[in-house]
């Protein structure tokens, strides 16, 4: 598998990655809060790269909007390559939304489904898979125990990071 060298992170992104990578040990999940244009997508990609074991074959990413899912996949593919993402499956709660935005996920070569049984079959048959979806898609995936959550602030330029 060819190795891709990701572009270097800015210092505030490095701080955010450090905080986010350490957080799951104490809270179970992490929320990054960063201003527009500060590189949230790139930062999230680096967090995922550091947290996901190289031998892991399954990944899940959720975002509030379909457009943000496509943007994230585009950036992660640019930084990490196709091999890391594997087959991409987009879970959508409403097929009409996908029909209204056909190029968003098609450009990322995502298989789109709103059927939980189809999702299960696709995941079962894939060597490496990344499942993406929006918050509205949660009803299409199997229930899971709630995660503890902890809010964090990511600094503005010049401030010290707050990693609680």
C-alpha positions in Angstrom: 0.0 0.0 0.0 1.6 3.3 -1.1 2.3 5.8 1.7 1.0 9.3 1.3 2.7 12.1 3.2 -0.1 14.5 4.5 0.6 18.2 4.4 1.9 19.6 7.7 -0.6 20.8 10.2 -0.7 24.4 11.5 0.2 24.8 15.2 -3.4 25.3 16.3 -4.4 22.1 14.4 -1.5 20.2 16.2 -2.9 21.4 19.5 -6.4 20.3 18.6 -5.2 16.9 17.4 -3.3 16.4 20.7 -6.4 17.2 22.7 -8.7 15.2 20.6 -6.5 12.1 20.5 -6.2 12.1 24.3 -9.9 12.7 25.0 -11.5 9.4 24.0 -9.6 7.7 26.9 -11.7 9.8 29.4 -14.9 10.7 27.6 -15.5 8.2 24.9 -15.8 10.8 22.1 -14.5 14.2 21.2 -16.0 17.4 19.8 -13.7 19.8 18.1 -15.0 23.4 18.0 -13.0 25.5 15.6 -13.7 28.7 13.6 -14.4 28.7 9.8 -11.3 28.4 7.7 -9.1 26.9 10.5 -8.9 23.5 8.9 -11.4 21.4 10.8 -11.7 18.8 8.0 -7.9 18.3 7.9 -7.7 18.2 11.7 -10.4 15.6 11.9 -8.6 13.5 9.3 -5.4 13.6 11.4 -7.3 12.7 14.5 -8.8 9.7 12.7 -5.5 8.7 11.3 -4.0 8.7 14.8 -6.9 6.9 16.5 -7.6 4.2 13.9 -5.3 1.2 14.2 -3.7 0.4 10.8 -5.2 -3.1 10.9 -8.8 -1.7 11.5 -11.1 -2.5 8.7 -14.2 -0.5 9.7 -14.7 3.2 10.2 -17.7 5.4 10.9 -18.0 9.2 10.3 -21.0 11.3 10.9 -21.6 15.0 10.0 -24.6 17.3 10.1 -24.9 17.7 6.3 -24.4 15.6 3.2 -22.2 18.3 1.7 -19.9 18.1 4.7 -19.7 14.3 4.3 -18.6 14.7 0.7 -16.0 17.4 1.7 -14.6 15.2 4.4 -14.3 12.2 2.2 -12.6 14.3 -0.5 -10.0 15.7 1.9 -9.4 12.4 3.7 -8.9 10.7 0.3 -6.4 13.4 -0.7 -4.5 13.1 2.5 -4.7 9.3 3.1 -5.5 7.7 -0.2 -8.2 5.3 -1.3 -6.7 2.3 0.5 -7.3 3.8 3.9 -11.0 4.5 3.3 -11.8 1.3 1.5 -15.3 1.0 0.2 -17.4 4.0 1.2 -21.0 3.4 2.2 -23.2 6.4 2.8 -26.2 5.8 5.0 -29.0 8.3 4.2 -32.3 8.6 6.0 -34.1 10.0 3.0 -33.4 8.8 -0.5 -34.9 12.0 -1.9 -32.1 14.0 -0.4 -29.5 11.9 -2.2 -31.5 12.2 -5.4 -31.4 16.0 -5.0 -27.6 15.9 -4.5 -26.4 13.1 -6.8 -22.9 14.4 -7.4 -22.0 15.0 -3.7 -21.4 11.3 -2.9 -21.1 9.9 -6.4 -17.9 11.9 -6.8 -16.6 10.1 -3.8 -17.5 6.7 -5.2 -19.9 6.0 -2.3 -22.5 3.3 -2.4 -25.7 5.0 -1.0 -28.4 3.2 0.9 -31.3 4.0 3.3 -31.9 0.3 4.0 -30.3 -1.2 7.1 -30.3 -4.7 5.6 -28.4 -3.5 2.6 -26.0 -1.7 4.8 -25.4 -4.9 6.8 -24.7 -6.9 3.6 -22.3 -4.3 2.2 -20.3 -4.1 5.4 -20.2 -7.8 5.8 -18.8 -8.2 2.3 -16.1 -5.5 2.4 -12.5 -6.0 3.5 -12.2 -2.4 4.4 -15.1 0.0 4.7 -15.9 3.5 5.8 -19.5 4.2 6.7 -20.6 7.8 6.6 -23.9 9.4 7.4 -25.7 12.4 8.8 -27.3 12.7 12.3 -30.6 12.1 10.7 -29.3 8.7 9.5 -28.9 7.4 13.0 -32.3 5.7 12.8 -30.9 3.5 10.0 -28.0 2.1 12.0 -28.3 -0.4 14.9 -28.7 1.2 18.3 -25.6 1.6 20.5 -25.1 2.4 24.1 -24.9 6.1 24.7 -21.4 7.6 24.9 -20.3 9.8 27.7 -19.5 13.3 26.3 -17.3 16.1 27.4 -17.2 19.5 25.8 -13.9 21.2 25.1 -12.8 24.5 23.8 -10.1 24.7 21.1 -8.1 27.9 21.3 -8.1 30.9 19.1 -4.7 31.8 17.7 -2.3 32.7 20.4 -4.3 31.2 23.3 -3.3 28.1 25.2 -5.3 25.0 24.4 -7.8 23.8 26.9 -7.7 20.1 27.1 -9.9 19.0 30.0 
